[in-house]
Amino acid sequence: MSVTDTAAADLAESVRAVRETEPLVQHLTNTVTINDVANLTLHWGGLPVMADSFGDAGEMAELARAITINIGQVPDARVEAMHEAARKANERGIPVVLDPVGVGSTPSREAVAESLLSEIDFTVIKGNYGEISALAGVEADVKGVESVGDYEEIEKTAQSLAESTGAIVVASGVTDVVADADGAVRVAAGHETLGEVVGTGCMLGATVATFCGALEDDREAAVHATLAFGIAGERAAEMDHAGPGSYRTNFRDAVAGVTGEVVADLELEDRLEEIL
């Protein structure tokens, strides 16, 4: 069955699988969003661990069910630990998610991303439109860690990156795109206030890794993680909030409330669209 045929029962099954499996997810991430990444992993039902020093990173990777590599900050010691943990993950055959935060903004970040991509087999690459375009060698406008500009060909760009890397690509933006070498899916879910909260991109990467750690089908995990994340963003907006700060709290509560029982009652028609 195509992921575009996903019914509420299918997404509910994936959400339940995460909560029942409780995958240990190791995050080598930046200090700006480390607390949000850890909490969101926990709220989905996973077990977060933030082992990011050389030695400990490789040892923890022996135990993890999935790993996130987030290059939001790139001190040499952490980059070394990233390679160590990701190599161990490849040896064990567990999913590795790359979040190339800010790639395309500085040569240093580009060098880190290139070194990782040249040595590691990534299961998923999750980035905003600008980051995905930069990795694919397409003109991109990335300021700091934010994507700006127009990306009318993002579906083709994401699929091109998937073809060149062998990874599933999640391009996050106004509409999220999940692509592999065979095609792409547009995911219609989310809320504009997510863009007003620092770290939601990192949280999406953590969500994808958590679902990958629990599900056997990596493409289905990426699509369902992206869809569930967007649904949580919508539910957060329905709760009382005064602005981005209270919305951020609502969002974490909404993730915790996206259970299999809740999802089973949702109407998901037209949420997913095969576009290539």
Secondary structure, 3 states (H helix, E strand, C coil): CCHHHCCHHHHHHHHHHHHHHCCEEEEECCCCCHHHHHHHHHHHCCEEECCCCCCHHHHHHCCCCEEEEECCCCCHHHHHHHHHHHHHHHHHCCCEEEECCCECCEHHHHHHHHHHHHHCCCCEEEEEHHHHHHHCCCCCEEECCEEECCCCCHHHHHHHHHHHHCCEEEEECCCEEEEECCEEEEECCCCHHHHHCCCHHHHHHHHHHHHHHHCCCHHHHHHHHHHHHHHHHHHHHHCCCCCHHHHHHHHHHHHHHCCHHHHHCCCCCCCEEECC
